[in-house]
Each structure stands twice: as C-alpha cells, then as structure tokens.
Amino acid sequence: MSALPPPPIPLTLLTGFLGAGKTTLLNRLLKDEALADTVVLINEFGEIGLDHLLIEGVQDNMILLASGCLCCTIRDDLIVTLEDLLRRLDNGRIAPFKRIVIETTGLADPAPILNVLINHRYLAMRFRLDGVVTVVDAINGGATLDAHPEALRQVVAADRIVLTKTEIATDSEAVADLRQRLGELNPGAATLPADAPAEALVGAGLYDIASRPGELRHWLAAEAIEGGHGHHHHHDDHDHDHDHQHGGQHHRHDVNRHDASIRAFVLTADEPIRQATFELFWTLLRSTHGSKLLRLKGLVALAEQPDGPLLVHAVQQVLHPPVQLAAWPDADRRSRLVLIVRDLDEEVVARLWTAFLGRAAPARAEGQAHHHHG
C-alpha cells in the first residue's frame, strides 16, 4: 500500500471573453507574492502575450517564470496535461507547486472543464476547485453578453468577477448598468476592480467558504434575491425607463438580451431533509431541466447531520463534492437553495421541491385560472 495521497492542490479557473483582459490580469497576478509556486496552464500559447520573464525552459512545453511560477500550454487535452503534470511532480522532475491556474480560451464554457476536474476520479483526488474567476470588459461587456451565450455562462459560473478597462470607459452610466446586470446574473459573486490583489481572487471556492462560515450569507445571497433584488421580473420597466430618458438612445430591449429569461430564486425548507431525498431531488432536477439549470448553491439541513448543514454548489449540471459543516453559521437552520435558471418557471421547480419534502404544494393565486380540474 502506498502512503496516503497528498492534500489536493487548489485550482483556479480564469475565464472571460476574448479581449476582456485575461492575459493582462494574469501578467499582473504572476508578479504577486500570493501566486508564488503556482503552475499556470494556458489554453493557447500562440495568442498569449505573457511577459516573458523566463528564466529557462524546464522541458517540453514548460517554462519557468521569474516569479517562480511554472507555465505550460494545454496542447491537446486538459486531462492528459494535468496527469502529466502530476506524474512529473510525483517523480520529483518538477518542484512542488502550491496552486494551479488554468486560463481558458475566450469562448470556453467553464462547465465541461469543471466536469473533468470533479468527475475524473484521479484528478478529483489530487486537485480541488478553488473557484472560477471571470474577467469582464467594462466597455464591451454588455454587448458581449448580448451576443454570446458563452459569455453569460462564464459570468454565471464565476465566484469572482473582475471588471477591467473601467478607467478608459467614457460612458459611466453604461458601466453602472453593466455592474447591475452582473449582480443580477450572479448574486453573491464579488465584482472586483482590475487591480485587485491575487489573494482577493483565489480562495473563493466551496472549501474556502466552508472554512469562513461568516461569508456564507453573502455567498448565498438568498436575502437579496428574496427581497426582489435578484429577480428579473423588473427588466421590462427598467429598460423602458432607460429608453424613455434617453430618447431611445439605449437599445436595450429584452429582445436583444439573452439574460431576460434568466432568473434567480430561493427554495427553503423548515424541516431537515434526508440525504437520499436531497440527492434524488438533485438527480431529478438535473435530468429533467439540466440544460436550463445554470447554478445551484445552498445550505441543506440533513436529518442525519443535525449539527451543521451540507454545503452544496453546482455549476450547470456539475455538482461539486458537497462539504459538511461542523456547525450552523447562525440561528437560521432552514435549508436554503439558491437557483439561477434560464427559461424555466420557478413554480415548476418549487413544485418538484415540495413534492420531495412530502407536503402539498402551496396554492398560488396567479396562474390558477389556467388549471382545468377534472
């Protein structure tokens, strides 16, 4: 029998649309003390303008940066690259590293990459997802979100959003508008300036949240959503106001906005739930509405674990390994699930949830006329 595997290495995914400023951000972060002893994996070396602070080639496609970071390109397959990296690490052919940063191509949907990291048995044992950092350009961000569904998925998947180019953006109202839109698309993700220090960007994942229970409320953002702030039903009025005030200068009708159909809502349960029941709910939700499910975050009160909640987090159909907390962060011991969905009626999910909780679905006044009894 070999010794126990070493503790998993934290892995940060850096994503963002083409031209948003990922490489500029990366160049700055690589000079930050917090990222010493980091391996940086870059999807496309050709298009990358990394400041070549190279000391020497290590071997093959790996180069050592002056910051002490090792840099290599994902040539073909992320799995092959990561396995190769671990082999070199275990054989002592490269120096131990503390963290890994993967920069994706600008068109990448983060979910398949997360899927690899979480569901590949060996990689899931050796790495743990430390969070998704999404870079958004303050000047073109709104237009990019309108035109490219991948950009929306990158924003919704983010644990941290970095807003770049604010200093050269001339339309301050458009930037404020973009900030609000990012907050609605992803309640609970901090939006940080382009010069944010590395430590503000790393350590944003589920394990870190579990170790800082004081941040759980902000991470969930359930109060903001229940207070109406995260609901998207007000887009219409909002957009018409804009058009009205500016004589139609703002071409921001819902027709052009991919996120008009995205909404965030909260499911709660007062009584603890059996773990098998929760797992069944998640499985059914994913198999029935998987393509419409963008994100799920929550605290689940398990009947089997009265002392502390289960922390759950899914991006699209990829569920992170849940983390059991030793204690509840505050006096509120209800299960709370925050869902961000697209083209999916909140009622449909709420009915599924109540069915699993084993109680009748609450009657809702609106929409009752459409039901024909008998």
N, C-alpha and C positions, 0 to 999 in steps of 0.2 A: 504494500500500500504506500502510495506517495503521501507526502505531507499535505496538509490542507491547502487549498488554493489561496493565493494572497488576496487581500481585500480588493473588491472591484475598483477599477480605475474610473474616476469621474470623466464623463464625456459630454462635451457641449457641442450642440449643432448650431452653426452660424449660417443663417439663410437670409434671403432678401432678394428683391427683384434685380434684374440686370441694371447696372448703372446706379444702384442705390447707395453704393459706397462701402461695400463689404471689405474690399481689399484695403482701402484707406483705413478703415476701422481696425482691421487685422494688423496692419503695419504698426499702428499706434499701440495696440494691445501687446504685441510681441516685445515691446520695449518695457512693458510694465512688470515690476517685480513679481506680481501675483501670478504671472504666467511663466515664470522660470520653470525649467524641466517639463516643458509641455511638448507633445507631439502635435504638429499641425498637418492635417490631411487636406489636400486641395484637389478639387474635382478636375479642374482644367488648368494645367500649368501654363499652357500657351497664352491664355488671356489674362494671366495674373501678373500684376506689376508689383510683386513683393520687393521691398527694399532689400536688395541682395546683400545683406550683412553677413555674407557667408564666410565661414572660417575655412571649411574644406568639404569636399564631398565625402560622405561616410561610405556609402557603396550603393550601387544600382541607382535608384531614383531618390535616394535620401541625401539631404544636405543639412549641415549643421549651421544654425544661425548664431550670430554673436550673442544673442540673448540667452543662449543655452537651450533654445528650442530646436527640435529636430523637425525637418519639414519634408514631406514626401507627397507625391501625387497619387490619387486613386486612379490607377491606369485603366483597369477594366471593371473590377468588381470589388465593391466595398468589403464583402466577406473575405475574399482572398487577401486583400490588403491588410485587414485587421488581423487575420490569422497569421499572416507572415510577420507582422509587427510583433505579435505575442511570442512567436517562435524565436525571433531574434532576441527579445527581451529575456525569455526563459533560458536561452543558451548563452546569455551574457555577451552577445555580439553588439548590443547597443546598451547605453547606460540606462538605468531605471528612469522612468518618467512618472510624473505625478498626475498628469491630466492629458486629455486628448481633445483637440478642437477639430471638427470636420466642417470645412466650408463647402457648401453645396453649390451647384450651378444655379444661376438665377431663375431657371424655370422649374427647379425641383419642388415637388410636393413633398413636404417633410415626412408624411405618414409612412411611405414604404421604407424609408431609412430607419425610422423608429421601429418599424415592424421587424426589421433584420436584427436590430440591437436587442429587442425584447424577447423575440421568439426563437432566435438561434440559441440552442441550449448552451453551447460552449461560450459564445460571446456574451450572453446574458449573465454568465457566471463571472466573467472577467471584467466587464465594463458595467457601469451604471449610468443611466442618463442623468445628466446634471442640468438639463434644461435646454430650451430652444431659444436662441437669440435671433430676432428678425430685424433686419435693417430696412427702414422705410425712408424714402427721399421726400423731404418736405415740399419740394417744388413739383415733382411729377407723381407723387404718391397717390393722390386722388384719382388721376387719370389712369394710372396703372391698375388700381383696384377696380375701376370701372371696366377696363378692357380685358383683364386677365384673371380668371378664376383661381389660378395657382397662387397669385399674389394674395388673394383673400385667404386661402388655406394657410399660407405662411404666417399671416397676421393672427389668425385664429389659433394656430398651433403654438404661438410664442409664449414663453414665460417672461421674457423681457423684450420690449420693442425699443430700438434705438432710432431716433428721428434725426436724420442727417440734413445738411445743407440749409438749416434754419437761418444761418447768418447771411445767406445770399438770397433768401426768399423775399421778394418785394411785397407780395400780397399777404399781409399779416392775417387778414380775415380768412383767406383760404387755408392758411396753416392752422388757425384756431379750429376751423371746420374739420380739417383732417384729424387733429388731435381728438376732437369729439367723436368722430367716426371710428377711430381706432379704439377709443374707450368703450364704444357701444359694441363693436365687433368682438372685443376681447376684454370684458370686465375682469379686473383682477390682475391683469398684466401691467407692470410698471412701464411707463413710457419715459425713456431716459434720453438725455442730450448726447450728441455725438462725442463729447469729450468725457463721458462717464468713465470712471476708473474700472479696471478689469474686475476688481472684487465686487463691484455692483452688478456685473453681468454674469459672473459664474456663481455657482452655488444657488441656483434658482429652482432646482428640481424637487421631486417629491421627498427624497431623503432629507434634503435641507429644510424643507417646510416642516417635516416631522420633527426635526431637531430644534425648530424655533416655533413652538406652538403659538406664541404671541402673534405670529404673522398669518395664522390660519384664517382668521376672519377676513383679512384683506385679500388673501389668496382666493378664498371662495367668492367674495364679492356678492354674497347672497342678499345682504340687506339692500345694496344699491339696486339690484335687479328687482327685488320685491317692492322697492319704493318707486318703481316705474322708470328709474333712470336707465336701466339696461334694456327696457322693452323697445321694440322697434315700431310700435304702432303709431308713434308720433312723427314718423318720417314725412308723411304727406304734408301736414301743417307746416313743418319745419321748412320743407322745400318750397312750398308756395310762398311762405313769408319771404324767403330769400329772393324769389323771382319778383315778388311784388316790390320789395325795397329797391331792387337794382334794375328795375325796368327790364327784367328778362335777361340781364347780363349773365346771371348764374344759370348755366344749362345743367341743372341738377334735378331732373325729373326722375322719378322712381324707375321709369322705363330703362334708363341708362345704368342704373345702379344694381350691380349684382347682389349687394347686401340688403336690398329692400326686403328680400324673402328670408333673411337670417334673423332669428330672434333668440334671446336668452330667457330662460325661465327656471324656476326653482321647484323641486318636488320635496316635500317634507313628510316625515312620519314621526308620530309621538312615541309609538311603542317600538322596542327593539325588534330587529328582523333576524331570522335565522340565516346563517351564511349561505346555505344551499339555496334559500329563497332569493337572496340578492343575486347570486351567481346565475340563477335561472332567469331572473328579470333581465340582467345584462345580456345574457346569451340571446334571449328572445328579441330584445330591443335591437341588438346588433344584426341579427339575422333578418328581422322584418324591415328595419328602417336604416340599416347600416350606411347606405350611401348618403343619407340625409343628416347623419349624426356627425357634427364637426368636433364637438368636445364634450366631455363629461368630467366634472370634478366633484368630489364630495366627501363628507364625513358620514359614515354609516354606523349606527348603533347596532352592534351584533348581540343577539340573545346569548351567544356563547361567551362573549367578552364584555362583561358589564363595566369593567374599569375604564376602558378607553375605546375610542372609535377606530374604525378601519378607515384609512385614508385612501381614496381611490381616485385615479386620474386616467382618462383615456383621450387620445387624440384620434379623431375619426374612429376606425374600428379597432384601434390598437390600445389595449388596456395595459398600463404599467403594472408590474407586480405590486399589489397593494401593500401598504405599510400599516402595521398595527401600532397605535399609540398607547403608551403606558397609562395615560390619564386624559381626561377631557380638558380642553383648554379653558373652558369657562362653565358657567352654570347651565347653559343651554345644551341639553343632552338629546335633542332631536336629531334624527338622520336628516341631512340636507344634501340634495344632489342639485348641482347647477348644470344645466344642459344648454349647449349652443347648437341650434339645429338650422337646417335650411329646407324650405318648402315642406315643413312638417308642422301639423297643428298640435299645439300644446295639449289640447284636450285628449288627443289620441294617446299621447304618452302618459298623461295623467291617469287615463282610464286603465291602461296597462299596469301602471304602478299600483293603483288602488286595488286592482284585481289580485295582484300578488300579495298585497298587505292583508287580503282576506276581508275587505269590507266593501260595502256598496259604494259605487262612485257617487260623489256628491252631485246633486242635480244643479245644473247651471241654467240661469234664466235665458241667456242668449242662445239662439240656435235651437231652442226646444221645438219651435214650430215645424222644423223640418222632419221631426220624427213621426212616422205614422205607426201608431200602435195597432196591434192585432195583425 
